[in-house]
Amino acid sequence: MQLDLLLAAFGKVMLDPMNFLFVFVGVTSGIIVGALPGLTATMGVALLIPFTFGLDPVRGLLMLLGLFSGGIYGGSISAILLGVPGTPSAAATALDGHIMAKRGLAGKAIGMATIASFFGGTTGALIMTFLSPQIAKIALKFGPPEFFALAFFGLGIIITVSGKSILKGLISGIFGLMITTIGFDPLSGSPRLTFGSVELLGGITFIPALIGLFGYSQVFQGIEKILTLPTVKSELKNILPKFREIRETFKTMVKSALMGTFIGAVPGTGCDIAAFVSYGEARRSSKTPEKFGTGILEGVAAPEVGNNAATGGAMIPMLTLGVPGDAVTAVLMGALTIHNLQPGPLLFRDHPEVVYPIFAGMILAQFVMLGVGLGGVRFFASIINIDRRVLTPIIFLLCVVGSYVMRFSFFDVAVSLIIGIIAYFMNYYGFPGSPILLALILGPMVEQNMRRSLMISHGDPLIFITRPISAAFIGIGLFVMITSYFRIRKAMQREGEEGARAEKEKVD
């Protein structure tokens, strides 16, 4: 790390008004794209690349990096206000954020999401700036057994997001894993569970499934509430979390930032996995895990820190090794190539005038995002005050458009609607939707890497525990499952005892 070049890059990026303008345009565009269900940060970056052709490479990349950061944060806005995650990485944020919005605390939830996103994004960008080569060396050691172990660790979080019934959570998770097996077998190429349907050969696309789980199910719940409940007005005073509330979540934010950056640096993972792992760990280590999922600030902060920290983490293998950390950085690699820049170790030697402004631009993007986010909190929070009779049809329209634009397929719209109906009835009978989503994210990763590992070891399952990184993740995963199980049981027993005590006092 050449500090003189880094300081010069910071001066160039921070003090040039045009550079600031391009970052601002990128962040604002990203927030809008991220807040619209179905439009991902990957799609936004891909659509913006043609507009960078005539620009200086640094300015073009600054705009794309701004969109990347803004897009991940923007997903939290619709997740909190509508219960429909704008991006897959915001799905965990909806678990507590939307419940807060329904209690009239939309502004406070968005305020916490903004501060958490800034903290996570800045931490990830700083770690990317100073520790890129070291983290990249660790991430490069990941093979199929390590990826399987990482996904196994992630699936262990199903227990922590299962609510009061672990059995129902496991059933939901198994249902999600079954959905991931639909379509061509990724290794043998034979069709599975397609029932003769040509459209199902490609499997169930993730975005329509996500919109079905969190979008259409919200529409059906909205219709039910129109008929039975009055609209909840969101409080537009004291909309930012208090300093005391931020301080109480600070330990969780630090832990989530470190986890999110590391997970983002592992190629093939991404912000959505980082968000759920951060949420699950925050719940597991909490003194009151039963409060998660009921609308608490810590449940908003953990996933938002994790997914935004992963943006900096995902840049690490791309810049240092030429290996994309996730889908967005794969698109960014294409943008670098278009500007005659080849990602990898030689990029630092041959083009330091581009690399160091990238570091500075990622940090600047977080400050711009903080300003735009906090400046717009009052406006965002006012959306929840729209009458449900108006808001529910708007959500329905966004769901239709969001599930259609991924492949421009009406079949995806139908699949999304069917999943939404199933999710609505599962929720009605107490089956949580989060384990389904977690299984949809991690299912393909588990199956493919487990089978590849067994092919490498000629069927010997000991390969998963004889490799240090793999064994560590499996051990941590088992530890998380066991401790989460006993914590939830203890919390339920305490809740039952308090209920019995209250009932006894009422009788006396």
C-alpha positions in Angstrom: 0.0 0.0 0.0 1.6 3.3 -1.2 0.2 5.9 1.2 1.3 8.8 -0.9 -0.7 7.5 -3.9 -3.7 6.8 -1.7 -3.6 10.3 -0.2 -3.2 11.9 -3.6 -6.2 9.8 -4.8 -8.3 11.0 -1.9 -7.5 14.6 -2.7 -8.3 14.1 -6.4 -11.6 12.4 -5.7 -12.8 14.5 -2.8 -11.8 17.9 -4.0 -12.9 17.7 -7.7 -16.6 18.8 -8.0 -17.1 16.7 -11.1 -15.9 13.5 -9.4 -18.3 14.3 -6.5 -21.1 14.9 -9.0 -20.6 11.5 -10.7 -20.6 9.7 -7.3 -23.8 11.6 -6.3 -25.5 10.6 -9.6 -24.5 7.0 -9.1 -25.6 6.8 -5.4 -28.9 8.5 -6.1 -29.6 6.3 -9.1 -28.7 3.2 -7.1 -31.0 4.1 -4.3 -33.9 4.5 -6.8 -33.0 1.2 -8.5 -32.6 -0.7 -5.2 -35.9 0.6 -3.8 -37.8 -0.8 -6.8 -38.6 -4.5 -6.3 -37.1 -6.7 -9.1 -34.5 -4.1 -10.1 -31.2 -5.2 -8.6 -27.9 -3.4 -8.2 -26.4 -5.8 -10.8 -29.0 -4.8 -13.3 -28.5 -1.1 -12.5 -24.7 -1.3 -13.0 -25.1 -3.2 -16.2 -27.6 -0.6 -17.6 -25.3 2.3 -16.6 -22.1 0.9 -18.2 -22.9 2.3 -21.7 -23.1 5.8 -20.3 -19.5 5.5 -19.1 -18.0 4.8 -22.6 -17.1 8.5 -23.3 -16.0 9.3 -19.8 -12.6 9.3 -18.1 -12.2 5.8 -16.7 -12.0 7.1 -13.1 -15.2 9.1 -13.3 -17.1 6.3 -15.0 -16.0 3.8 -12.3 -16.9 6.3 -9.6 -20.4 6.5 -10.9 -20.7 2.7 -11.1 -19.3 2.3 -7.6 -21.8 4.9 -6.3 -24.7 2.9 -7.9 -23.4 -0.3 -6.4 -23.4 1.2 -2.9 -26.6 3.1 -3.3 -28.4 0.0 -4.8 -27.6 -2.2 -1.8 -28.8 0.5 0.6 -31.9 1.3 -1.5 -33.3 -2.2 -1.1 -33.9 -1.5 2.6 -36.3 1.3 1.9 -39.0 -0.8 0.2 -38.2 -3.7 2.6 -39.1 -1.5 5.5 -42.0 0.5 4.1 -43.7 -2.2 2.0 -42.3 -5.4 3.3 -41.1 -6.1 -0.2 -37.3 -6.2 -0.4 -36.0 -4.1 -3.3 -33.0 -6.3 -3.6 -32.3 -9.9 -2.3 -29.8 -8.5 0.2 -32.6 -6.5 1.9 -34.8 -9.5 2.6 -33.4 -10.0 6.2 -34.0 -6.3 6.8 -37.7 -6.7 6.2 -38.0 -9.2 9.1 -37.9 -6.4 11.7 -38.0 -3.3 9.6 -41.4 -3.8 8.2 -42.9 -4.7 11.5 -41.5 -1.4 12.9 -43.1 0.4 10.0 -46.5 -1.2 10.8 -46.1 0.1 14.3 -45.7 3.6 13.1 -41.8 3.6 13.4 -41.0 3.6 9.7 -38.8 6.7 10.0 -36.8 5.4 12.8 -36.3 2.0 11.0 -35.1 3.8 7.8 -32.9 6.1 9.9 -31.2 3.1 11.6 -30.9 1.3 8.2 -29.2 4.4 6.8 -26.7 4.7 9.7 -26.0 1.0 9.7 -25.5 1.0 5.9 -23.0 3.8 6.2 -21.1 2.1 9.0 -21.0 -1.2 7.2 -20.1 0.3 3.8 -17.4 2.5 5.3 -15.9 -0.4 7.3 -15.9 -2.6 4.2 -14.3 0.1 2.1 -11.6 0.8 4.7 -10.8 -2.9 5.0 -10.7 -3.2 1.2 -8.3 -0.3 1.1 -5.8 -1.5 3.6 -6.1 -5.3 3.8 -7.0 -6.4 0.2 -4.0 -8.6 -0.5 -4.1 -10.4 2.8 -7.9 -11.2 2.7 -7.7 -12.3 -1.0 -5.0 -14.9 -0.1 -7.4 -16.5 2.4 -10.4 -16.4 0.1 -8.3 -18.0 -2.7 -8.0 -21.2 -0.5 -11.7 -21.9 -0.8 -12.6 -25.0 -2.8 -15.9 -27.0 -3.0 -15.6 -28.4 0.6 -15.1 -24.9 2.0 -18.0 -23.5 0.0 -20.2 -26.3 1.2 -19.1 -25.7 4.8 -19.9 -22.0 4.4 -23.3 -22.7 3.1 -23.9 -25.3 5.8 -23.0 -22.6 8.4 -25.5 -20.3 6.7 -28.3 -23.0 6.7 -27.7 -23.3 10.4 -29.2 -19.9 10.8 -32.6 -21.4 9.8 -33.0 -22.3 13.4 -32.4 -18.7 14.6 -35.0 -17.3 12.2 -37.6 -19.9 12.8 -39.5 -17.9 15.4 -41.3 -19.8 18.2 -41.6 -23.2 16.3 -38.3 -24.7 15.2 -40.1 -27.6 13.6 -42.2 -25.2 11.4 -39.0 -23.3 10.5 -37.3 -26.5 9.4 -40.3 -27.5 7.3 -40.2 -24.1 5.6 -36.4 -24.6 5.0 -37.0 -28.0 3.4 -39.7 -26.5 1.2 -37.2 -23.9 0.0 -34.6 -26.5 -0.7 -37.1 -28.5 -2.7 -37.8 -25.4 -4.9 -34.1 -25.1 -5.7 -34.0 -28.7 -7.1 -36.5 -27.9 -9.8 -35.0 -27.7 -13.3 -31.8 -29.2 -14.9 -29.5 -31.0 -12.6 -26.4 -28.7 -12.5 -23.9 -31.6 -12.8 -25.6 -34.3 -14.8 -28.0 -32.1 -16.9 -31.0 -34.3 -16.4 -34.4 -32.6 -15.7 -35.8 -32.8 -12.1 -39.4 -32.1 -10.9 -40.3 -30.3 -14.2 -43.5 -32.5 -14.8 -43.0 -32.1 -18.5 -43.0 -28.3 -18.4 -40.4 -26.7 -20.7 -40.6 -23.4 -18.7 -39.5 -25.3 -15.6 -36.3 -26.7 -17.2 -34.5 -23.5 -16.2 -35.6 -23.8 -12.6 -37.4 -21.2 -10.4 -35.7 -17.8 -10.9 -34.7 -16.3 -7.6 -36.2 -12.8 -8.0 -39.7 -14.0 -8.8 -39.5 -16.3 -5.9 -38.4 -13.5 -3.6 -41.2 -11.2 -4.8 -43.7 -14.0 -4.3 -42.5 -14.6 -0.7 -42.4 -11.0 0.4 -44.4 -9.1 -2.3 -47.6 -10.9 -3.2 -48.0 -12.2 0.3 -47.9 -8.6 1.5 -50.6 -7.7 -1.1 -52.8 -10.5 0.2 -52.2 -9.4 3.8 -52.9 -5.8 2.7 -56.3 -6.8 1.2 -57.1 -8.6 4.5 -56.2 -5.5 6.5 -58.2 -3.1 4.2 -61.2 -5.2 5.2 -60.5 -5.5 8.9 -58.0 -2.9 10.2 -57.4 0.9 10.1 -54.3 2.3 8.4 -51.4 2.8 10.8 -49.9 6.3 10.6 -46.2 6.6 10.8 -44.7 9.0 13.3 -42.8 11.8 11.5 -41.3 13.4 14.6 -38.1 12.1 16.2 -37.6 9.9 13.2 -33.9 9.2 13.7 -32.7 6.7 16.3 -31.4 8.2 19.5 -27.7 8.1 20.3 -28.4 5.6 23.1 -30.1 3.3 20.7 -27.2 3.4 18.3 -24.8 2.8 21.1 -26.8 -0.3 22.2 -26.4 -1.8 18.7 -22.8 -0.8 18.2 -21.3 -4.1 19.2 -23.6 -5.9 16.8 -22.7 -3.5 14.0 -18.9 -4.0 14.5 -19.4 -7.8 14.4 -21.7 -7.7 11.4 -19.2 -5.4 9.5 -16.3 -7.8 10.0 -18.4 -10.8 9.1 -20.0 -9.1 6.1 -16.6 -7.9 4.7 -15.1 -11.4 5.0 -18.1 -13.2 3.5 -18.2 -10.6 0.6 -14.5 -11.4 -0.1 -15.3 -15.1 -0.6 -16.0 -15.4 -4.4 -19.5 -16.6 -5.2 -21.2 -15.5 -1.9 -22.5 -12.0 -2.0 -24.5 -9.4 0.0 -27.6 -11.5 0.6 -25.7 -14.3 2.4 -23.7 -11.7 4.4 -27.0 -10.1 5.5 -28.6 -13.3 6.7 -25.4 -14.5 8.4 -25.1 -11.2 10.2 -28.8 -11.3 11.3 -28.5 -14.9 12.5 -25.4 -14.2 14.5 -26.9 -11.1 16.0 -29.9 -13.1 17.1 -27.9 -16.0 18.4 -25.6 -13.8 20.5 -28.4 -11.6 21.8 -29.6 -11.8 25.4 -33.2 -11.5 24.1 -33.3 -13.5 20.9 -37.1 -13.9 21.1 -37.4 -10.1 20.3 -35.9 -10.6 16.9 -38.7 -10.6 14.3 -40.9 -8.5 16.5 -39.6 -5.1 15.2 -36.4 -4.1 17.0 -33.6 -1.8 15.8 -30.9 -4.4 16.2 -32.7 -6.6 13.7 -32.5 -3.8 11.2 -28.9 -2.8 11.9 -27.3 -6.2 11.7 -28.3 -7.2 8.1 -27.8 -3.7 6.8 -24.3 -3.5 8.2 -23.5 -7.0 6.9 -24.8 -6.5 3.3 -23.2 -3.1 2.9 -19.8 -4.3 4.3 -19.9 -7.1 1.8 -19.8 -4.5 -1.1 -16.2 -3.6 -0.1 -15.4 -7.3 0.6 -16.6 -8.3 -2.9 -14.3 -5.8 -4.5 -11.2 -7.4 -2.9 -10.9 -10.6 -5.0 -11.9 -8.7 -8.1 -9.1 -6.1 -7.8 -6.4 -8.3 -6.4 -7.0 -11.6 -8.1 -9.3 -10.8 -11.1 -12.0 -13.0 -9.6 -15.4 -11.4 -9.0 -16.7 -11.6 -5.4 -20.4 -11.5 -6.6 -22.6 -10.7 -9.6 -22.2 -7.0 -9.3 -18.4 -7.1 -9.3 -18.5 -9.5 -12.3 -20.3 -6.7 -14.2 -17.8 -4.2 -12.8 -15.0 -6.4 -14.2 -16.6 -6.0 -17.6 -16.6 -2.2 -17.1 -12.9 -2.3 -16.3 -12.1 -4.4 -19.3 -14.1 -2.0 -21.6 -11.8 0.8 -20.4 -8.7 -1.4 -21.2 -8.0 -2.2 -17.5 -7.4 -5.9 -16.6 -8.4 -6.7 -13.0 -5.8 -8.6 -11.0 -2.4 -8.2 -9.3 -0.9 -6.2 -12.3 -3.6 -3.6 -12.0 -2.0 -2.2 -8.8 1.4 -2.0 -10.6 0.3 -0.8 -14.0 -2.6 1.5 -13.2 -2.3 2.9 -9.6 -4.0 6.1 -10.9 -7.2 4.1 -11.3 -6.9 1.7 -8.3 -6.4 4.3 -5.6 -9.3 6.5 -6.8 -11.5 3.4 -6.6 -10.6 3.1 -2.9 -11.3 6.7 -2.3 -14.6 6.6 -4.4 -16.0 3.7 -2.3 -15.5 5.7 0.9 -16.9 8.9 -0.6 -20.0 7.0 -1.8 -20.8 6.0 1.8 -20.8 9.7 2.9 -23.0 10.7 -0.1 -25.3 7.8 0.7 -25.5 8.9 4.3 -26.4 12.4 3.3 -29.1 11.4 0.7 -30.5 8.8 3.1 -30.9 11.0 6.1 -32.1 13.9 4.0 -34.8 11.7 2.5 -35.9 9.9 5.7 -38.9 12.1 6.3 -40.1 11.7 2.7 -39.5 7.9 2.7 -41.4 7.6 6.0 -44.4 9.5 4.7 -45.0 6.8 2.1 -46.3 4.4 4.7 -49.0 7.0 5.5 -50.6 6.4 2.1 -54.0 4.8 2.4 -53.8 1.0 2.1 -56.5 1.1 -0.6 -54.1 3.1 -2.7 -50.8 1.5 -1.6 -51.8 -2.2 -2.0 -52.6 -1.9 -5.8 -49.2 0.0 -6.2 -47.4 -2.9 -4.4 -49.2 -5.4 -6.6 -48.2 -3.5 -9.8 -44.6 -3.4 -8.6 -44.7 -7.1 -7.9 -46.0 -7.9 -11.4 -43.4 -5.6 -13.1 -40.5 -6.8 -10.9 -41.2 -10.5 -11.5 -41.6 -9.9 -15.3 -38.5 -7.8 -16.0 -35.9 -10.4 -15.0 -36.5 -12.6 -18.0 -39.5 -10.8 -19.6 -41.6 -13.8 -18.9 -45.2 -14.0 -17.9 -44.4 -17.5 -16.6 -42.3 -15.9 -14.0 -45.2 -13.7 -13.0 -47.4 -16.8 -12.6 -44.7 -18.6 -10.6 -44.3 -15.6 -8.4 -48.0 -15.3 -7.8 -48.3 -19.0 -6.9 -45.4 -18.8 -4.4 -47.0 -15.7 -3.0 -50.3 -17.6 -2.4 -48.4 -20.5 -0.7 -46.4 -18.0 1.4 -49.6 -16.2 2.5 -51.2 -19.4 3.8 -47.9 -20.7 5.3 -47.6 -17.4 7.2 -51.3 -17.7 8.3 -50.6 -21.1 9.8 -47.4 -19.9 11.5 -44.7 -21.2 9.0 -42.0 -18.5 8.7 -41.0 -17.3 5.2 -37.3 -16.5 6.1 -36.1 -20.1 6.2 -37.6 -20.5 2.7 -35.6 -17.5 1.4 -32.4 -18.7 3.1 -32.8 -22.1 1.5 -33.4 -20.5 -1.9 -30.1 -18.5 -1.5 -28.0 -21.3 -0.2 -29.6 -24.5 -1.6 -27.7 -24.5 -5.0 -24.4 -23.7 -3.2 -24.9 -26.6 -0.8 -25.9 -29.2 -3.4 -23.3 -28.3 -6.1 -20.4 -28.0 -3.7 -21.3 -31.1 -1.7 -21.4 -33.2 -4.9 -18.2 -31.7 -6.3 -16.4 -32.4 -3.0 -17.6 -36.0 -2.9 -16.4 -36.4 -6.6 -13.0 -35.0 -5.6 -12.7 -37.4 -2.6 -14.2 -40.4 -4.5 -17.2 -40.5 -2.1 -15.3 -40.0 1.1 -17.3 -37.6 3.4 -14.2 -37.0 5.6 -13.1 -34.4 3.1 -15.3 -31.9 4.9 -13.6 -32.3 8.3 -10.0 -33.0 7.2 -9.6 -29.5 5.6 -9.1 -26.8 8.2 -11.3 -24.0 6.8 -14.1 -26.5 6.0 -13.9 -28.1 9.4 -14.0 -24.7 11.1 -17.1 -23.6 9.3 -18.9 -26.9 10.0 -17.9 -26.7 13.7 -19.2 -23.2 13.9 -22.4 -24.1 12.1 -23.1 -27.0 14.6 -22.3 -24.7 17.5 -24.7 -22.0 16.2 -27.5 -24.6 15.7 -27.1 -26.1 19.1 -26.8 -22.9 21.1 -29.7 -21.3 19.1 -31.9 -24.3 19.8 -31.3 -24.0 23.6 -31.6 -20.2 23.6 -35.0 -20.4 21.8 -36.2 -23.1 24.1 -35.1 -21.1 27.2 -36.8 -18.0 25.9 -40.0 -19.8 25.2 -40.0 -21.4 28.7 -39.4 -17.9 30.2 -42.3 -16.5 28.1 -44.6 -19.3 29.2 -43.7 -18.9 32.9 -44.3 -15.1 32.7 -47.7 -15.8 31.0 -48.7 -18.3 33.6 -47.6 -15.9 36.4 -49.7 -13.1 34.8 -52.7 -15.4 34.5 -52.4 -16.5 38.1 -52.2 -12.9 39.3 -55.3 -12.1 37.3 -57.2 -14.9 38.9 -56.0 -13.9 42.4 
